[in-house]
Structure formats: structure tokens, C-alpha cells
């Protein structure tokens, strides 16, 4: 089964995070989780600007550049010798 990365909002309850939609994964399946607090949604103008940026061509190009740069840096690093 093909599965792509999902970005979801959730709520923390101790060591459990609940999400509001189905994940499409088998119960008990191991996953990797990266957790960051949500931005303060009290400022609708700021939230709108962030959403506009996230959907912009500039954001896509920036993400591509960062990925390319990371790959290039990994290729240029000397191997670690112990």
C-alpha cells in the first residue's frame, strides 16, 4: 500500500495525541512523529498570510532549494572515519 506523509493537527493528552480524522494506517503500526505546537491562531490576518505563503510558488521553490542544498551538502561531506 502506498502512503504519503500527512500533516495533521492534534491535541495532546499526556503521552497520547488525538487527531480528528482517520490516519489510514493499521492499528499498532509504527510511525515517526514530529511534534510542534500550532501557531497562535488569535491573529486571523497573520494566519491568512501564513496560509498564502504555504500555498505560494515561492514556498514550493524554497522547499525544493532546501532539499537540493541538503542533498548537495551530503554528497560533498567527507565520510566519517572512526
Helices and strands as residue ranges (DSSP letters): E 10-13, E 16-19, H 44-54, H 57-76
